[in-house]
Amino acid sequence: PVMLTFPLNTVLFGSVARATTSTQNVVVSNLGTANLVLAAPTITGSGRVDSQPAKYTVTGNTCPIGGTGLAPLATCTITVTFAPTATGNQTANLNVNASNAATRTLLVTGTGT
């Protein structure tokens, strides 16, 4: 079997000034015994890139998409960028989908200042 895991359930950006950006890396691990076949990570919720006022985007991804997948006991990294356009708490979800494991969702949160 495969096992899609993250070290944390929330990606915390803290306070970020408007018109600037901050990035956080999310480590994805396959703790199973079979390859983990991943789809491209997505951002959903009010903080996705095409909604206002939050601006979260996936700006980097070392995880193999499709193909043979992430090997057992291997890790990869997804980079999320927060570029607030307003002040206040702003949240979204980072979704990591695998064709042979349950989808995992992480809360992404930051505060525009």
GROMACS elastic network, one bead per residue, 0.5 to 0.9 nm:
[ bonds ]
;  ai    aj funct       b0    kb
    1    32     6  0.55415   500
    1    33     6  0.55531   500
    1    34     6  0.55210   500
    1    35     6  0.84090   500
    1    36     6  0.89257   500
    1   100     6  0.85749   500
    1   101     6  0.85434   500
    2    30     6  0.65024   500
    2    31     6  0.67470   500
    2    33     6  0.58559   500
    2    34     6  0.52700   500
    2    35     6  0.66168   500
    2    36     6  0.59439   500
    2    72     6  0.75360   500
    2   100     6  0.72411   500
    2   101     6  0.64677   500
    3    29     6  0.77472   500
    3    30     6  0.52659   500
    3    31     6  0.50750   500
    3    33     6  0.80859   500
    3    34     6  0.85574   500
    3    36     6  0.76106   500
    3    72     6  0.86824   500
    3   101     6  0.68791   500
    3   102     6  0.86115   500
    4    28     6  0.69786   500
    4    29     6  0.58780   500
    4    30     6  0.50734   500
    4    31     6  0.67457   500
    4    32     6  0.77137   500
    4    36     6  0.74145   500
    4    96     6  0.88527   500
    4    98     6  0.81323   500
    4   101     6  0.68809   500
    4   102     6  0.76969   500
    4   103     6  0.83523   500
    4   104     6  0.74981   500
    5     8     6  0.87346   500
    5    27     6  0.84941   500
    5    28     6  0.60067   500
    5    29     6  0.51885   500
    5    30     6  0.64488   500
    5    31     6  0.71457   500
    5   104     6  0.79632   500
    6     9     6  0.69480   500
    6    26     6  0.73628   500
    6    27     6  0.60983   500
    6    28     6  0.53421   500
    6    29     6  0.62970   500
    6   104     6  0.87310   500
    6   106     6  0.87284   500
    7    26     6  0.82093   500
    7    27     6  0.70629   500
    7    28     6  0.79913   500
    7    29     6  0.84484   500
    8    11     6  0.73598   500
    8    26     6  0.84469   500
    8    27     6  0.89811   500
    8   106     6  0.80899   500
    9   105     6  0.78956   500
    9   106     6  0.52519   500
    9   107     6  0.66296   500
    9   108     6  0.89781   500
   10   106     6  0.53434   500
   10   108     6  0.58460   500
   10   109     6  0.74804   500
   11    24     6  0.72652   500
   11    25     6  0.84611   500
   11    26     6  0.75685   500
   11    80     6  0.87759   500
   11    94     6  0.86789   500
   11   106     6  0.68956   500
   11   107     6  0.61396   500
   11   109     6  0.62839   500
   11   110     6  0.84918   500
   12    24     6  0.79801   500
   12   107     6  0.83835   500
   12   108     6  0.62705   500
   12   109     6  0.53440   500
   12   110     6  0.61075   500
   13    16     6  0.72847   500
   13    22     6  0.71616   500
   13    23     6  0.76956   500
   13    24     6  0.71382   500
   13    82     6  0.74692   500
   13   108     6  0.77524   500
   13   109     6  0.61069   500
   13   111     6  0.73985   500
   14   109     6  0.74834   500
   14   111     6  0.58545   500
   14   112     6  0.85419   500
   15    88     6  0.89770   500
   15    89     6  0.87952   500
   15   110     6  0.61000   500
   15   112     6  0.59342   500
   15   113     6  0.62644   500
   16    19     6  0.88409   500
   16    20     6  0.70299   500
   16    21     6  0.70559   500
   16    22     6  0.68625   500
   16    82     6  0.79938   500
   16    83     6  0.77635   500
   16    84     6  0.70789   500
   16   110     6  0.71600   500
   16   111     6  0.60924   500
   16   112     6  0.51762   500
   16   113     6  0.58027   500
   17    20     6  0.57189   500
   17    21     6  0.77514   500
   17    83     6  0.83298   500
   17    84     6  0.71297   500
   17    85     6  0.86801   500
   17    86     6  0.89103   500
   17    87     6  0.81783   500
   17   111     6  0.83121   500
   17   112     6  0.56384   500
   18    21     6  0.79637   500
   18    83     6  0.69298   500
   18    84     6  0.50941   500
   18    85     6  0.52715   500
   18    86     6  0.62525   500
   18    87     6  0.71006   500
   18   112     6  0.57967   500
   18   113     6  0.58625   500
   19    83     6  0.65349   500
   19    84     6  0.65491   500
   19    85     6  0.62264   500
   19    86     6  0.88089   500
   20    82     6  0.83982   500
   20    83     6  0.58340   500
   20    84     6  0.72664   500
   20    85     6  0.87426   500
   21    81     6  0.65593   500
   21    82     6  0.55020   500
   21    84     6  0.73733   500
   22    80     6  0.84019   500
   22    81     6  0.56054   500
   22    82     6  0.52992   500
   22    83     6  0.67244   500
   23    59     6  0.85631   500
   23    79     6  0.66337   500
   23    80     6  0.55619   500
   23    82     6  0.62713   500
   23    83     6  0.89432   500
   24    78     6  0.84012   500
   24    79     6  0.57526   500
   24    80     6  0.54386   500
   24    81     6  0.65672   500
   24    82     6  0.84173   500
   25    60     6  0.86732   500
   25    77     6  0.62673   500
   25    78     6  0.56868   500
   25    80     6  0.63753   500
   25    81     6  0.89195   500
   26    76     6  0.83719   500
   26    77     6  0.55339   500
   26    78     6  0.51073   500
   26    79     6  0.62491   500
   26    80     6  0.77036   500
   27    75     6  0.65618   500
   27    76     6  0.57878   500
   27    78     6  0.65133   500
   27    79     6  0.88516   500
   28    63     6  0.79104   500
   28    74     6  0.84771   500
   28    75     6  0.54220   500
   28    76     6  0.52971   500
   28    77     6  0.59806   500
   28    78     6  0.74708   500
   28    96     6  0.88625   500
   29    32     6  0.88994   500
   29    70     6  0.83374   500
   29    72     6  0.84583   500
   29    73     6  0.67856   500
   29    74     6  0.59645   500
   29    76     6  0.67170   500
   29    77     6  0.88730   500
   30    33     6  0.81289   500
   30    34     6  0.83564   500
   30    35     6  0.76514   500
   30    36     6  0.64871   500
   30    70     6  0.67889   500
   30    71     6  0.69311   500
   30    72     6  0.54384   500
   30    73     6  0.52297   500
   30    74     6  0.57173   500
   30    75     6  0.64407   500
   31    34     6  0.88341   500
   31    72     6  0.60674   500
   31    74     6  0.75390   500
   31    75     6  0.89074   500
   32    35     6  0.77522   500
   32    36     6  0.81583   500
   32    71     6  0.87107   500
   32    72     6  0.55178   500
   32    73     6  0.67038   500
   33    71     6  0.81868   500
   33    72     6  0.51259   500
   33    73     6  0.75803   500
   34    70     6  0.86088   500
   34    71     6  0.67485   500
   34    72     6  0.55007   500
   35    68     6  0.67297   500
   35    69     6  0.54453   500
   35    70     6  0.52519   500
   35    72     6  0.55838   500
   35   100     6  0.87644   500
   36    66     6  0.89603   500
   36    68     6  0.78566   500
   36    69     6  0.50536   500
   36    71     6  0.65007   500
   36    72     6  0.74403   500
   36    98     6  0.66591   500
   36    99     6  0.78222   500
   36   100     6  0.65982   500
   36   101     6  0.73743   500
   37    64     6  0.77634   500
   37    65     6  0.69414   500
   37    66     6  0.54272   500
   37    67     6  0.69493   500
   37    68     6  0.64746   500
   37    70     6  0.63649   500
   37    71     6  0.89560   500
   37    97     6  0.85639   500
   37    98     6  0.53689   500
   37    99     6  0.57062   500
   37   100     6  0.63610   500
   37   101     6  0.82322   500
   38    41     6  0.82914   500
   38    63     6  0.75670   500
   38    64     6  0.67331   500
   38    65     6  0.51591   500
   38    66     6  0.55667   500
   38    67     6  0.85571   500
   38    69     6  0.62365   500
   38    70     6  0.75498   500
   38    96     6  0.74092   500
   38    97     6  0.58368   500
   38    99     6  0.63481   500
   38   100     6  0.82519   500
   38   101     6  0.88802   500
   39    42     6  0.89765   500
   39    64     6  0.82962   500
   39    65     6  0.52636   500
   39    66     6  0.61238   500
   39    96     6  0.70976   500
   39    97     6  0.54015   500
   39    98     6  0.58333   500
   39    99     6  0.73801   500
   40    61     6  0.83628   500
   40    63     6  0.84071   500
   40    64     6  0.86664   500
   40    65     6  0.60791   500
   40    66     6  0.85460   500
   40    95     6  0.88809   500
   40    96     6  0.72022   500
   40    97     6  0.73239   500
   41    58     6  0.73233   500
   41    61     6  0.82019   500
   41    78     6  0.78639   500
   41    94     6  0.69724   500
   41    95     6  0.56275   500
   41    97     6  0.67718   500
   42    48     6  0.88054   500
   42    57     6  0.82322   500
   42    58     6  0.71096   500
   42    93     6  0.80985   500
   42    94     6  0.58466   500
   42    95     6  0.52096   500
   42    96     6  0.68453   500
   42    97     6  0.85746   500
   43    47     6  0.77974   500
   43    48     6  0.54600   500
   43    49     6  0.78558   500
   43    56     6  0.71422   500
   43    57     6  0.66897   500
   43    58     6  0.72651   500
   43    92     6  0.67171   500
   43    93     6  0.55079   500
   43    95     6  0.62179   500
   43   108     6  0.89743   500
   44    47     6  0.70327   500
   44    48     6  0.54692   500
   44    49     6  0.88504   500
   44    92     6  0.58953   500
   44    93     6  0.51821   500
   44    94     6  0.66777   500
   44    95     6  0.74365   500
   45    48     6  0.59323   500
   45    51     6  0.86004   500
   45    91     6  0.75206   500
   45    93     6  0.60637   500
   46    49     6  0.87569   500
   46    50     6  0.88126   500
   46    51     6  0.61108   500
   46    52     6  0.72695   500
   46    53     6  0.81197   500
   46    54     6  0.70732   500
   46    55     6  0.89554   500
   46    90     6  0.79913   500
   46    91     6  0.68486   500
   46    92     6  0.59047   500
   46    93     6  0.87570   500
   47    50     6  0.80888   500
   47    51     6  0.62154   500
   47    52     6  0.70054   500
   47    53     6  0.71189   500
   47    55     6  0.55875   500
   47    56     6  0.58351   500
   47    57     6  0.88661   500
   47    90     6  0.63429   500
   47    91     6  0.54497   500
   47    93     6  0.78680   500
   47   108     6  0.85489   500
   47   109     6  0.87933   500
   48    51     6  0.57045   500
   48    52     6  0.81423   500
   48    54     6  0.67916   500
   48    55     6  0.57998   500
   48    56     6  0.52509   500
   48    57     6  0.66947   500
   48    91     6  0.87019   500
   48    92     6  0.63737   500
   48    93     6  0.81462   500
   49    52     6  0.78774   500
   49    54     6  0.71806   500
   49    56     6  0.53639   500
   49    57     6  0.57801   500
   50    54     6  0.87879   500
   50    55     6  0.75317   500
   51    54     6  0.66623   500
   51    55     6  0.71986   500
   52    55     6  0.71159   500
   52    85     6  0.76029   500
   52    86     6  0.83145   500
   53    84     6  0.68067   500
   53    85     6  0.55194   500
   53    86     6  0.55291   500
   53    87     6  0.83697   500
   53    90     6  0.77271   500
   54    82     6  0.77487   500
   54    83     6  0.71091   500
   54    84     6  0.52050   500
   54    85     6  0.62301   500
   54    86     6  0.70929   500
   54    89     6  0.88087   500
   54    90     6  0.56981   500
   54    91     6  0.73800   500
   54    92     6  0.83234   500
   54   110     6  0.89537   500
   54   112     6  0.82843   500
   55    81     6  0.79604   500
   55    82     6  0.56930   500
   55    83     6  0.50660   500
   55    84     6  0.55073   500
   55    85     6  0.70832   500
   55    90     6  0.85606   500
   56    80     6  0.67634   500
   56    81     6  0.55797   500
   56    83     6  0.64850   500
   56    84     6  0.80335   500
   56    91     6  0.85918   500
   56    92     6  0.74046   500
   56   108     6  0.82873   500
   57    79     6  0.84836   500
   57    80     6  0.56123   500
   57    81     6  0.53100   500
   57    82     6  0.67734   500
   57    83     6  0.84877   500
   58    61     6  0.75549   500
   58    78     6  0.71396   500
   58    79     6  0.58115   500
   58    81     6  0.63225   500
   58    94     6  0.85395   500
   59    78     6  0.78658   500
   59    79     6  0.55526   500
   59    80     6  0.57098   500
   59    81     6  0.62629   500
   60    77     6  0.78226   500
   60    78     6  0.56340   500
   60    80     6  0.70313   500
   60    81     6  0.88657   500
   61    64     6  0.82297   500
   61    76     6  0.76891   500
   61    77     6  0.57974   500
   61    79     6  0.60918   500
   61    80     6  0.89807   500
   62    65     6  0.89397   500
   62    76     6  0.54541   500
   62    77     6  0.53045   500
   62    78     6  0.64472   500
   62    79     6  0.87341   500
   63    69     6  0.81045   500
   63    70     6  0.70378   500
   63    75     6  0.78784   500
   63    77     6  0.62282   500
   63    78     6  0.71057   500
   64    67     6  0.73742   500
   64    68     6  0.79893   500
   64    69     6  0.55557   500
   64    70     6  0.61980   500
   64    76     6  0.80864   500
   65    68     6  0.85054   500
   65    69     6  0.65767   500
   65    70     6  0.85819   500
   66    69     6  0.57937   500
   66    98     6  0.87738   500
   66    99     6  0.85637   500
   68    71     6  0.80112   500
   70    73     6  0.84742   500
   70    74     6  0.63509   500
   70    75     6  0.73569   500
   70    76     6  0.78987   500
   71    74     6  0.53881   500
   71    75     6  0.82142   500
   72    75     6  0.86926   500
   80    94     6  0.84995   500
   80   108     6  0.88416   500
   82   109     6  0.88806   500
   82   110     6  0.75852   500
   83   112     6  0.83031   500
   84    87     6  0.73224   500
   84    90     6  0.79900   500
   84   110     6  0.83952   500
   84   111     6  0.77247   500
   84   112     6  0.52789   500
   84   113     6  0.81218   500
   85   112     6  0.71769   500
   86    90     6  0.88359   500
   86   111     6  0.88522   500
   86   112     6  0.57833   500
   86   113     6  0.73557   500
   87    90     6  0.84116   500
   87   111     6  0.66904   500
   88   110     6  0.82481   500
   88   111     6  0.51032   500
   88   112     6  0.50843   500
   88   113     6  0.66680   500
   89   109     6  0.71538   500
   89   110     6  0.58178   500
   89   112     6  0.64536   500
   90   108     6  0.83146   500
   90   109     6  0.57725   500
   90   110     6  0.54865   500
   90   111     6  0.58225   500
   90   112     6  0.72514   500
   91   107     6  0.70635   500
   91   108     6  0.54662   500
   91   110     6  0.65501   500
   91   111     6  0.85881   500
   92   106     6  0.85372   500
   92   107     6  0.61086   500
   92   108     6  0.51144   500
   92   109     6  0.65939   500
   93   105     6  0.62324   500
   93   106     6  0.55714   500
   93   108     6  0.54808   500
   93   109     6  0.85371   500
   94   104     6  0.82438   500
   94   105     6  0.55364   500
   94   106     6  0.50945   500
   94   107     6  0.64286   500
   94   108     6  0.65505   500
   95   103     6  0.68993   500
   95   104     6  0.58646   500
   95   106     6  0.65704   500
   96   102     6  0.89535   500
   96   103     6  0.57619   500
   96   104     6  0.53245   500
   96   105     6  0.63739   500
   96   106     6  0.84544   500
   97   100     6  0.88619   500
   97   101     6  0.76734   500
   97   102     6  0.70672   500
   97   104     6  0.65679   500
   97   105     6  0.86360   500
   98   101     6  0.52085   500
   98   102     6  0.65545   500
   98   103     6  0.61383   500
   98   104     6  0.85771   500
   99   102     6  0.79019   500
   99   103     6  0.85186   500
  101   104     6  0.88251   500
